[in-house]
Amino acid sequence: MKRRDFIIKTAASTAFLSFGGLSLMNFDSKKPKRITILHTNDTHSHIEAFPLTDAKYPGQAGVARRATLIEEIRKENPHTLLLDAGDMFQGSPYFNFYGGELEFKLMNLLKYDAATIGNHEFDNGVNGLAKQAPIATFDIINANYDFRNTLMDGYTKPYKVYVKNGIKIGVFGLGVKLEGLVNKREYGETIWHHPIEIAQDMSRILREEKKCDLVICLSHLGFQYTNETLTSDLDLAAATKGIDLIIGGHTHTFLDQPVIVKNAEGKDVIVNQAGCYGLRLGQIDFFFDDAKIVSNTARSIRI
C-alpha cells in the first residue's frame, strides 16, 4: 500500500471508531498482572557445577549459572519472588568447612526473598543453625517448629506477606517431623506441630485477615509417600483450603510439570518441586485480573 493511501485509510478507520462518541479509549486494553515465582529446594551445599566427568550430571548446576538465569528472568519480569523449600545445608565440603555461612551468603547475593527449614539445617545442631541465621538477609519462614526454648527463637517467622505489582502474596513454611529423622541432640528442644492443622490456620490468617490474593506454602514435607503415617505435599493439598501453590522439598522429586490436586473445597492446588542440588529452577507465572487469578503457566528449567 502506498504511504498516502495508508494514511487516508487509517484516518478513515479512526474516524469510524470515534463516531458518535465511541473511541478506542472505551475498549478495555488492561493486561493481566503477571507474578513470577522462582523456586529451588534441596540444593545441599552444591556451590559449583558438577564436573564434566560426573556420571549422572556432567557439567550441570552451579550457583553462578543459577544467578545468571535468575537475573535474566527478573529483567523480563521485575515482579518476581525467589523462594527455597529447605535443605540448603549439607552435601559438599563447603558445608563441612563453613557450617552454612557460605550457603546463606550466596543466597543473599542471589536475593532470595524467603526460605523454609529442612531437616539438614539441623546437621550442626539447632545452635549451629542459630549461629548462621543472622547472616540471612532473606526471611526464614516456618510455622510448625516451635523454637521458643532454643537459640533459634526470634530468627524465624510463621509467614510473610509480600506485595508485587499491587498483588498481595502470603507465604508460610512447614517442616518435616524431626523425631526419628534427626538425632534428638541436634534439634534439642524444638517442638514439631502437625502440618495440616498449622497450614489451615496459616491460610485462614493470610486469606481472611491479611487479604492475600495468592497463598503459597513452602514445604519441606516431601512430595508423596506410600507410608500413610507420613504427611506429604499431596496430602496437605487435599486436606486443606485456601492454598494456591505448594512448593515442596525433601524427597528430591523432579517434576517436569506441577501436579494439580483438588483441595477440601474442590479447588485446584498447584504442587511443584525442583529436584535437588540446584540442577533445576522451578518457575510458575500467575496472571491476575482485578486481584483474581485468571491463568498460570509453569516450567522446569535445567541448569
C-alpha positions in Angstrom: 0.0 0.0 0.0 1.3 3.4 -0.9 2.0 5.7 2.1 -0.6 8.3 1.1 -3.3 5.6 0.7 -2.3 4.1 4.1 -2.7 7.4 5.8 -6.1 8.0 4.3 -7.4 4.6 5.2 -6.0 4.8 8.7 -7.6 8.2 9.2 -11.0 6.8 7.9 -10.8 3.9 10.4 -10.0 6.2 13.3 -12.9 8.4 12.3 -15.3 5.4 12.3 -14.2 4.3 15.7 -14.6 7.8 17.1 -18.0 8.4 15.5 -20.8 9.0 18.0 -18.5 9.2 21.0 -17.2 5.6 20.5 -13.4 5.9 20.8 -10.6 3.5 21.2 -10.3 4.5 24.9 -13.7 2.8 25.6 -12.1 -0.6 25.0 -10.5 -2.3 27.9 -6.9 -2.8 27.0 -5.7 -3.5 30.5 -3.3 -6.5 30.6 -3.4 -9.1 33.4 -0.8 -8.6 36.1 1.9 -11.2 36.0 3.6 -12.5 39.1 6.6 -14.9 38.7 7.5 -17.4 41.4 11.0 -18.9 41.1 11.9 -21.7 43.4 14.6 -24.2 44.4 14.9 -27.0 47.0 17.4 -29.4 48.4 20.4 -27.6 47.0 22.6 -29.3 49.7 25.6 -27.1 49.6 26.3 -27.7 45.9 28.0 -24.4 45.1 30.0 -25.3 42.0 28.8 -27.1 38.9 29.2 -30.8 38.7 32.4 -31.8 37.0 32.3 -32.8 33.3 33.3 -36.3 34.4 30.3 -36.8 36.7 28.4 -39.9 35.7 24.9 -38.5 36.3 25.0 -34.7 35.9 28.2 -33.8 33.9 28.7 -30.1 33.9 25.3 -29.3 35.3 24.0 -26.9 38.1 26.2 -24.3 39.9 25.2 -21.2 41.8 26.8 -18.8 39.3 24.7 -20.2 36.4 21.6 -20.1 38.6 22.4 -16.4 39.4 22.6 -15.5 35.7 19.3 -17.3 34.9 17.5 -15.6 37.8 18.8 -12.2 36.7 17.6 -12.7 33.2 14.1 -13.7 34.4 13.9 -10.7 36.8 14.8 -8.4 33.9 11.9 -9.8 31.9 9.5 -9.5 34.9 10.6 -7.5 37.9 7.5 -8.7 39.8 9.3 -11.9 40.8 9.7 -13.8 44.1 12.6 -16.2 44.7 11.9 -19.0 47.3 13.7 -22.1 48.6 12.0 -25.1 50.2 14.8 -26.2 52.5 17.8 -28.4 52.9 20.2 -25.7 51.9 22.9 -27.3 54.0 24.9 -30.5 53.9 26.2 -32.3 50.8 29.7 -30.9 50.0 32.9 -29.9 51.8 31.7 -26.3 51.7 29.2 -27.1 54.5 31.7 -29.1 56.4 34.1 -26.2 56.5 31.8 -23.1 56.7 28.8 -24.6 58.5 26.2 -23.0 56.3 27.7 -19.5 56.2 28.6 -19.6 52.5 25.2 -21.0 51.5 23.4 -18.1 53.2 25.8 -15.5 51.9 25.3 -16.8 48.3 21.6 -16.8 48.7 21.8 -13.2 49.9 23.7 -12.3 46.7 21.1 -14.1 44.6 18.5 -12.0 46.5 16.3 -14.8 47.7 13.1 -13.5 49.3 12.4 -16.4 51.6 13.4 -20.0 52.6 11.9 -22.6 54.9 13.9 -25.0 57.1 14.8 -28.6 56.1 15.9 -31.4 58.3 19.6 -31.0 57.2 19.6 -27.4 58.5 19.9 -29.2 61.9 23.1 -31.1 60.9 25.2 -28.9 63.1 22.5 -28.8 65.7 19.9 -26.2 66.3 22.7 -24.0 67.8 24.7 -24.3 64.6 21.7 -23.1 62.7 21.2 -20.2 65.1 24.8 -19.2 64.5 24.2 -18.8 60.8 20.6 -17.4 60.9 21.7 -13.8 61.5 23.6 -13.9 58.2 20.5 -14.4 56.1 19.0 -11.2 54.6 16.1 -13.2 53.3 13.2 -14.3 55.5 13.4 -17.7 57.2 9.8 -18.9 57.3 8.4 -21.8 59.3 5.1 -22.2 61.1 5.2 -25.6 62.7 8.5 -25.6 64.5 8.4 -24.1 68.0 11.8 -22.7 68.7 10.9 -20.8 71.9 13.2 -22.9 74.1 16.2 -22.8 71.7 18.7 -20.3 70.4 16.7 -20.1 67.1 13.9 -18.3 68.9 13.3 -15.0 67.1 15.1 -15.9 63.9 12.0 -17.3 62.1 8.6 -16.1 61.3 5.5 -18.3 60.5 4.5 -16.3 57.4 5.3 -13.2 55.4 3.2 -11.0 53.1 4.9 -9.7 50.0 3.4 -7.1 47.6 4.4 -7.3 43.9 2.7 -5.1 41.3 -0.1 -4.5 43.7 -0.7 -8.2 44.4 -0.5 -9.4 48.0 1.3 -12.7 48.3 1.2 -14.6 51.5 4.0 -17.2 52.1 4.1 -19.6 55.0 6.5 -22.5 55.8 6.2 -26.1 57.0 8.9 -28.6 58.2 9.1 -32.4 58.3 8.7 -34.3 61.6 12.1 -34.4 63.2 11.7 -37.3 65.6 13.1 -40.4 64.1 14.7 -38.5 61.2 17.1 -36.1 63.1 19.0 -37.0 66.2 17.4 -35.5 69.3 20.6 -33.9 70.4 20.6 -31.9 67.1 17.1 -30.5 67.3 17.1 -30.2 71.1 14.0 -28.5 72.5 12.5 -27.8 69.1 8.8 -28.8 69.1 7.1 -30.1 65.9 3.4 -29.4 65.3 1.4 -31.4 62.8 1.4 -29.5 59.4 -2.2 -29.9 58.3 -3.7 -28.1 61.3 -1.0 -25.4 61.1 -1.5 -25.0 57.4 -5.2 -24.4 57.7 -4.6 -21.8 60.4 -1.9 -20.0 58.3 -4.1 -20.0 55.1 -7.0 -18.6 57.1 -4.9 -15.8 58.5 -3.4 -15.0 55.1 -6.8 -15.1 53.3 -9.1 -13.6 55.8 -7.0 -11.3 58.0 -4.2 -10.3 55.6 -6.4 -10.3 52.5 -3.8 -12.0 50.3 -4.5 -12.6 46.7 -2.1 -15.5 46.4 -1.2 -18.0 49.2 2.0 -20.1 48.9 3.2 -22.9 51.2 6.9 -23.5 51.3 7.0 -27.1 52.4 9.8 -29.5 53.4 7.4 -32.4 54.0 8.0 -34.4 50.9 6.0 -34.9 47.7 4.4 -38.3 48.2 4.7 -41.4 50.4 3.4 -45.0 50.5 3.7 -44.8 54.3 0.3 -43.4 55.4 1.7 -42.2 58.7 3.7 -39.5 56.9 2.1 -36.3 55.6 3.1 -35.4 52.1 2.5 -32.3 49.9 -0.2 -34.1 48.1 -1.9 -35.0 51.4 -1.6 -31.4 52.6 -3.1 -30.0 49.4 -6.1 -32.4 49.6 -6.8 -31.8 53.3 -6.8 -28.0 53.4 -8.3 -25.0 51.7 -7.0 -21.5 50.8 -3.6 -22.6 49.4 -2.9 -21.8 45.8 0.6 -23.2 45.5 2.7 -25.7 47.4 6.5 -25.5 46.7 8.0 -28.7 48.0 11.3 -30.3 49.0 12.8 -33.2 51.0 12.1 -36.1 48.5 14.3 -34.7 45.7 11.4 -35.1 43.2 12.0 -33.9 39.7 8.7 -32.7 38.2 8.6 -31.5 34.5 5.2 -30.0 35.2 3.4 -29.4 38.5 0.7 -31.7 39.8 -2.8 -30.3 40.3 -4.7 -31.5 43.4 -8.3 -30.8 44.4 -8.4 -29.3 47.9 -11.1 -29.7 50.6 -13.3 -27.3 48.7 -12.8 -28.9 45.3 -10.5 -26.1 44.1 -7.2 -26.6 42.4 -3.9 -26.5 44.3 -0.6 -26.5 42.3 2.1 -28.7 43.8 5.6 -28.4 42.5 9.2 -29.5 43.3 12.5 -28.8 41.5 14.5 -31.9 42.2 17.8 -31.3 44.1 21.4 -30.0 44.0 20.5 -26.8 42.1 20.0 -28.9 38.9 16.7 -27.2 38.1 15.0 -23.9 38.7 11.2 -24.0 39.0 9.1 -21.2 37.5 5.4 -20.6 37.9 3.7 -17.5 36.5 0.4 -16.3 37.8 -1.8 -13.8 35.8 -4.2 -11.7 37.8 -7.2 -9.6 36.7 -8.6 -7.4 39.5 -6.5 -9.4 42.1 -8.0 -12.7 40.9 -6.0 -15.4 39.3 -7.2 -15.9 35.7 -4.4 -18.3 34.5 -1.0 -19.7 35.2 2.0 -21.3 33.4 4.9 -23.4 34.6 8.2 -24.7 33.5 11.2 -26.6 35.0 14.4 -25.1 33.8 17.5 -27.3 33.6 20.7 -25.5 34.8 
